[in-house]
Amino acid sequence: MKYRCIAYDIDGTLLNTAPADLAGLQEVLREELGMERPVSALTGALGIPSRDILRVYGAPESDLDRLARLWMERMHDHFERVDVFPGTRAALKALRARGVRLGVVTSKNSEEYAQDFVPFGLETYFDTIVTADDTALHKPHAEPLLKFLERLGAAPEEALYIGDSTYDRDCARAAKVDFALAVWGSFEPEMEGVQRRLARPEDVLALLGE
């Protein structure tokens, strides 16, 4: 089996959070920073820690924590729009049955993870969770994936990272881990520099027999 360990991003990969996430960010930018941005112009903000995103839009350093909390609150105002991507639960169950060790590598901090991910009941499929609180550096740096490998005692060539953004791809590249693009949730389905391109969550199973 080529891939003994597989790590997943959350947003745009396991959960379809984009509609709620972007609506919350749009409201915060409008009400707190006086910026009017269409949702279509905000998709590049997905995949990195919320404080880093807010810095990009000029939020003052002294106000980052408050604005990040407010963004989370506004996202939760739209939480009914979040769901698990179809086929995800079946794919995770099948991977576990085949002995693959699974993890989550996310830019969410531990509080965001608990509020945004745990309610969907997917955490039982995973052997380890790496949040933004677990590393000093975050995606696109290698450190989050290196922490995943360290915890599972795996070599880079034994692992695969599945994500939807260039931050995920670049994190995998920096860690020397193969990257699979989750086409089903990506805003960049033609992204270059990926080793694998998966149309559906269950397509990962075909890679195990290579």
PyMOL commands that set and color helices and strands:
alter all, ss='L'
color gray80, all
select helices_A, chain A and resi 18-33+39-41+43-45+50-56+61-77+79-81+88-97+110-116+118-120+123-125+132-134+143-152+156-158+166-175+183-185+201-209
alter helices_A, ss='H'
color red, helices_A
select strands_A, chain A and resi 5-8+15-16+83-84+101-105+128-130+159-163+178-182+196-198
alter strands_A, ss='S'
color yellow, strands_A
deselect
rebuild
show_as cartoon
